[in-house]
């Protein structure tokens, strides 16, 4: 009796078709969306670790003052007036 019960819980026998559930289109779409989110999360994690390991490689070599067309450092407030 124990062996028969063990086989029925594994889905072996006549009850096998009752244990399979079809995956609907909404479930497939949700799985695809979650998969894309995991891929995006993995890309962001890799990018953050690259920035943490070498933070100065992502910084530009010029400063914001270089593009001020001749304005000296500290005169930005006067340029707005």
N, C-alpha and C positions, 0 to 999 in steps of 0.2 A: 504494500500500500504506500509506503514512503517513496518508493521508486516511481510509482505512477504519478504521485503529486509533484515530484521533482521535475518530471518530464513535461507536465502540463504548465508549470510556471515558466519554463523556457520557451514555450510556444511550439513545441513539437507535437504534431498530431492534427486533429480536426480543428482545433481552435487557432491555428496559425493565421488564417485570414482575418480574424477578429483583432489581432494585435497590430496590424499594419494600418497606419493612418495616412491618407493622402495629404501631401503638402499643397496648400492652396496658393494661389497667385499672390495674395497679400502676404503670406508667410515668406514666400520666395523673395518678394520685394523687400520685406523687412530684413531678412538675412543678408541680402545684397547691400542694403544701406548700412547695416551694422558692420559688415565686412569693409566697406569703404571708409567708415569712421575709424576702424582699427588701423587701416593702412595709413590714413591721414595722421592718426595719433603716433604711429611708429615713425613717420617722417619728421614730425615735430620733435619727438624725443631725440632722434639722431641729430637734428639741427641744434637743439639745446645743448647736447653733450659736446658737439663741435665748438660751440661758442664758449662753453665752460672750459674746455681744454686749451683753446687758443683764442682768447677774447680780442686780441689786438689785430688779428687778421681780418676781422669783419668791419673794423673802423676805417673810415676814409682817411687818406693821408693829408688832405687839405682841411682847413678850418672854415668856419662860417664867415670869417672876416675876409677871406680871399675874394669873395664875389661881391663886395660892397662898392665897387667902382670908385676907388680912391678914398673912401671914408676911413678915417682912422679908428682904431679901437677905442671904444668909449663914446663915440659921437653918434651912435645909433639912435639915441633918444632925440637928438636934435634933428635928425633926418626925418623923423615922423611928423614934426611940427611944421 
